[in-house]
Amino acid sequence: MRIFDPHIHMTSRTTNDYTAMYDAGVRAVVEPSFWLGQPRTNVGSFADYFDALIGWERFRAAQYGIRHHATIGLNPKEANDPRCREVLDLLPRYLGKDGVVAVGETGYDSMTAAEDEAFAAQLELADRFGLPALVHTPHRDKAAGTIRTLDVVRESGLAPERVVVDHLNEMTVRAVAESGCWMGFSIYPDTKMDERRFVAILQEYGTERMLANSAADWGHSDPLKTRATAEAMLEAGFTLDDVDVVLWQNPVAFYGQSGRLNLDTVPGFEADAADVAFAAAGATFEGNSVLRGVRA
């Protein structure tokens, strides 16, 4: 099967992870910019990090047959640090670059006034650059934070279909489903959401506008959780077509709104091997070339 992980922090992973991901069917990823485990103290450190995301990490992923894309933004945790505020002025330099498919992660961590300002500013940038937005919901008081998130999205005027609200759970999914935004779920070994809980949500809400990711950051996480999600879906009675919708077609449709996805087979790797295997198993799907915003 073919897998597109729409939110995974590969900067924190090893080359062995890339090999295992390719073997599991992962052919494309989106890496959102995020905090690095300790505070950055100046704008220059963000510039170096953004350069690495759109340059080195894309190259590193390609060595293992995986197409790498990025989202660029000021994450909500660091939006509270006055030393980082000038990053908002830096973002336009990067939002027009190849491989940048959304603004983000933006949103809330502690729901402060500084986060309000940074969030609204980045939704405005998404609108200005014609990009989708990847929105982080807070780990604390998540229900209230999600409602506040949706209010800010509505006030921004950015179309809900250009926004994915991420890190959802059973308590927050309904409000986002009703808003028209895309719904993102980070599948972790022991926190946030696991694959079986996610499958139960799919059984209740369906597969439309649903995104499953592994996040796979500095903490305890697993870059193969997208594959585990696919297997859990099949065990629960979903079809291979359903799996392809959630783990390929949906992320392609969402990030394809940027017009910058590159899903060509990486030179030196077997062309469309994952798609051929998927078709042999009896699934049907549209070719990449007909999907909006995708290079063919």
C-alpha positions in Angstrom: 0.0 0.0 0.0 1.0 3.6 -0.5 1.3 6.0 2.5 1.6 9.7 2.8 2.4 10.8 6.3 1.0 14.4 6.5 2.8 15.4 9.8 6.1 13.9 10.8 9.1 15.6 12.3 11.9 13.8 10.4 14.6 16.1 11.7 14.3 14.1 14.9 14.5 10.7 13.2 17.4 8.6 11.9 18.1 7.2 8.5 17.1 3.8 9.7 13.6 5.3 10.2 13.5 6.4 6.6 14.5 2.9 5.5 11.7 1.3 7.6 9.2 3.8 6.4 9.9 3.1 2.8 9.7 -0.6 3.4 6.3 0.0 5.0 5.0 1.8 2.0 5.6 5.5 2.9 6.4 7.4 -0.3 5.7 11.0 0.8 5.8 13.1 4.0 5.1 16.6 5.2 7.4 17.9 8.0 5.9 20.8 9.9 8.4 23.3 11.5 8.2 23.0 15.3 10.2 23.7 18.4 13.5 21.8 18.9 13.2 20.7 22.5 14.8 23.8 24.0 14.2 27.5 23.4 15.7 29.2 20.4 17.1 32.5 21.4 17.2 34.5 18.1 15.6 34.7 14.7 18.8 33.5 13.0 18.3 30.0 14.5 14.9 29.8 12.9 16.4 30.8 9.5 19.0 28.0 9.7 16.3 25.5 10.7 13.9 26.5 7.9 16.8 26.3 5.4 17.5 22.8 6.6 13.9 21.7 6.2 13.6 22.8 2.6 17.1 21.8 1.6 19.0 19.2 3.6 16.0 17.2 4.9 14.4 17.0 1.5 17.7 15.7 0.1 18.1 13.2 3.0 14.6 11.8 2.5 15.1 11.4 -1.3 18.1 9.1 -0.6 15.6 6.6 0.8 12.9 7.0 -1.9 10.6 9.4 0.0 9.4 12.8 -1.2 9.7 15.4 1.5 7.7 18.6 1.9 7.5 21.1 4.7 5.2 23.6 6.4 6.8 26.8 7.7 5.6 28.8 10.7 6.2 30.1 14.2 5.0 27.4 16.5 2.7 28.4 19.3 5.1 27.5 22.2 7.7 29.9 20.9 5.2 32.5 19.9 5.2 33.5 23.6 9.0 34.3 23.6 9.6 38.0 22.7 13.0 37.0 21.2 11.1 35.0 18.5 8.4 37.5 17.5 10.4 38.8 14.5 10.1 35.3 13.0 6.7 36.4 11.7 8.5 39.0 9.5 10.9 36.2 8.3 8.1 33.8 7.1 7.3 35.5 3.8 10.9 34.7 2.6 10.1 31.0 2.9 6.4 30.7 2.1 6.9 31.1 -1.6 9.6 28.4 -1.9 9.2 25.0 -3.6 8.3 22.2 -1.3 6.6 24.5 1.2 3.0 23.2 1.1 1.4 25.0 4.1 1.8 27.6 6.9 2.4 25.9 10.3 2.4 24.6 12.8 0.5 27.5 14.2 -2.3 27.6 16.7 -2.3 27.3 20.5 -0.1 25.9 23.3 -1.2 27.9 26.4 -3.9 30.1 24.7 -2.2 33.4 25.5 -2.6 36.8 23.9 0.7 36.4 22.2 -0.4 33.1 20.6 -3.7 34.8 19.5 -1.6 37.4 17.6 0.8 35.0 16.0 -2.0 32.6 15.0 -4.1 35.4 13.4 -1.0 36.7 11.6 -0.1 33.3 10.2 -3.7 32.6 8.9 -3.4 35.9 7.1 -0.1 34.8 5.6 -1.7 31.5 4.5 -4.4 33.5 2.7 -1.9 35.9 1.1 0.3 33.1 -0.2 -2.6 30.8 -1.3 -1.5 28.1 1.1 -3.3 25.8 3.5 -2.7 26.1 7.2 -1.7 23.4 9.7 -3.1 24.2 13.2 -1.9 22.7 16.5 -4.4 22.3 19.3 -3.2 22.6 22.9 -2.4 19.6 25.0 -4.0 21.2 28.0 -7.7 22.2 28.0 -7.9 20.8 24.5 -11.7 21.1 24.2 -11.7 24.8 25.0 -8.6 25.4 22.8 -10.2 23.7 19.9 -13.4 25.9 20.1 -11.2 29.0 20.3 -9.2 27.7 17.3 -12.3 27.4 15.2 -13.4 30.9 16.2 -10.1 32.3 15.1 -10.3 30.4 11.8 -13.8 31.8 11.2 -12.7 35.3 12.0 -9.7 35.1 9.6 -11.9 34.5 6.6 -9.7 31.6 5.4 -11.8 28.9 3.9 -12.2 26.0 6.3 -11.3 23.5 3.6 -7.8 25.1 3.6 -7.3 24.4 7.3 -6.4 21.2 9.1 -6.9 21.2 12.9 -4.5 18.6 14.3 -4.0 16.5 17.4 -7.7 15.8 17.8 -9.4 13.2 20.0 -12.9 11.9 20.8 -13.8 15.1 22.6 -12.8 17.6 19.9 -13.5 15.8 16.6 -17.2 16.7 16.3 -16.7 20.5 16.5 -14.1 20.3 13.8 -16.1 18.0 11.6 -19.0 20.4 11.7 -16.8 23.4 11.0 -15.7 22.1 7.5 -12.0 22.0 8.5 -9.9 19.0 7.9 -9.4 16.7 10.9 -5.9 15.6 11.9 -5.0 12.8 14.4 -1.5 12.1 15.7 -1.2 8.3 16.3 1.2 7.7 19.2 2.3 4.6 21.1 0.9 5.7 24.5 -0.4 9.3 24.3 -2.8 11.5 22.4 -4.4 8.9 20.2 -3.8 5.3 19.1 -4.7 3.5 15.9 -7.7 1.6 17.4 -9.3 4.7 18.9 -8.8 6.4 15.5 -10.5 3.5 13.7 -13.4 3.9 16.1 -13.6 7.6 15.1 -13.6 6.6 11.4 -16.4 4.2 12.1 -18.5 7.0 13.5 -17.5 9.9 11.3 -16.4 8.3 8.0 -13.2 8.9 6.0 -13.9 12.3 4.5 -11.4 15.1 5.5 -9.6 12.7 7.8 -5.8 12.7 8.2 -3.7 10.3 10.2 -0.1 11.0 11.0 2.7 9.6 13.2 4.1 13.0 14.3 7.2 11.1 15.3 9.0 13.9 17.2 11.7 13.9 19.9 9.6 12.1 22.4 8.3 8.5 22.6 6.8 8.0 19.1 6.8 5.6 16.2 7.3 6.7 12.5 5.5 3.5 11.4 2.2 4.3 13.1 0.6 5.2 9.8 1.2 1.6 8.6 -0.2 0.4 11.9 -3.3 2.5 11.3 -3.8 1.0 7.9 -3.6 -2.5 9.3 -6.0 -1.6 12.1 -8.5 -0.2 9.5 -8.3 -3.5 7.6 -8.8 -5.6 10.7 -11.9 -3.5 11.5 -13.5 -4.2 8.1 -12.4 -1.1 6.1 -11.4 -1.8 2.5 -8.1 -1.2 0.8 -9.8 1.7 -1.0 -10.8 3.2 2.4 -7.2 2.9 3.6 -6.0 4.6 0.4 -8.4 7.5 1.0 -7.2 8.2 4.5 -3.5 7.5 4.1 -2.9 8.8 0.6 -5.8 10.5 -1.2 -6.8 12.8 1.7 -3.3 14.2 2.4 -2.7 14.7 -1.3 -6.0 16.5 -1.6 -5.3 18.8 1.3 -1.7 19.7 0.6 -2.3 19.7 -3.1 -4.1 23.0 -2.6 -0.7 24.5 -2.4 0.1 23.5 -6.0 3.6 22.3 -4.8 3.4 18.6 -4.1 5.9 16.5 -5.9 4.9 12.8 -5.9 7.1 11.7 -8.8 9.0 8.5 -8.0 12.5 9.3 -6.7 15.1 8.5 -9.4 16.8 5.3 -8.7 13.8 3.7 -7.0 11.3 1.3 -8.5 8.6 3.3 -10.2 5.2 3.2 -8.5 6.1 0.0 -6.6 3.7 0.8 -3.8 0.9 1.6 -6.3 1.5 -1.6 -8.3 1.3 -3.7 -5.1 -1.8 -1.9 -4.0 -3.6 -2.5 -7.3 -2.6 -6.1 -7.3 -4.4 -6.5 -4.0 -7.6 -5.4 -5.7 -7.8 -1.7 -4.8 -8.7 1.1 -7.3 -7.5 4.6 -7.2 -6.9 7.6 -9.5 -3.4 8.2 -10.9 -1.4 11.0 -9.3 -1.6 13.1 -12.5 -5.3 13.8 -12.1 -5.1 15.0 -8.5 -5.1 18.8 -8.1 -1.9 20.5 -7.4 0.3 17.5 -8.0 3.3 17.3 -10.3 3.1 14.4 -12.7 
